Amino acid sequence: MEASIQEVARATGATSRTLRHYDAVGLLAPSRTDASGRRWYDDGALTRLQRILLLRGLGLGLREIRRSLDDEPDDVAALRRHLDALRSQQRRLERQVAAVEHTIEARERGASTMTEKMFDGFDHTEHRDEVVERWGQVAYDTSDAWWRSMSSDEREAWKAQTAALAQEWAEAAVAGHDPAGDLAQDLARRHVDWLASVPGTPGHGEAPVRAYVEGLADLYVADERFAASYGGPERAAFVRDALHLYAARHL
């Protein structure tokens, strides 16, 4: 069974131009091209495209997606892991929905809320599957052990540092600074130092790996959760551009 490029575009929401670009960069080739030049995709190609779209949903760039596909040629095994991650995310969302409903109901009745119910599904391990998918089990275990070893005051201080850095990025973007300018590049330097301070990250204690920094920078724009930390996609794009420039010069 095959689907034409137009049928695939309609089914996935990806444009024909995007599909042709995937072919041009060696990410997804059509199974055949007919005499008129129309591209066709068989089950194997469609399965690979499904994996690509799942990884894009995690915020990975094309280079990281290519690496992930090459590292795991077994489509079924890879999709099983994706399925486990999606089900885990689904369960977390269901718990969070129930927690918020509990809070609304309690507040409307004027009753006290129960802490364990209010924050069900909000623990720090909720992104475990995404971290393992992107950077591996060792990276998650190392950073998780580091986080658990911190006192409450140390955690709050680290969160405050993170929030302050995000605020400075947002203010610089609003002020219209050039991503290549001194202020933005100093923020990028501090940002890279902040990344390197987290155990389990590529290049911890030294200089972060360039691909890691650039991949995260792309994620800040692609993933709305990260973009919100900087005040939205437009401001996150400023962070991305500055980090890309810094990484190209120094990493």
Summary of the structure (lengths in Angstrom):
residues: 251
radius of gyration: 21.2
end to end distance: 46.3
largest distance: 71.0
contacts: 705
relative contact order: 0.08
helix: 72%
strand: 3%
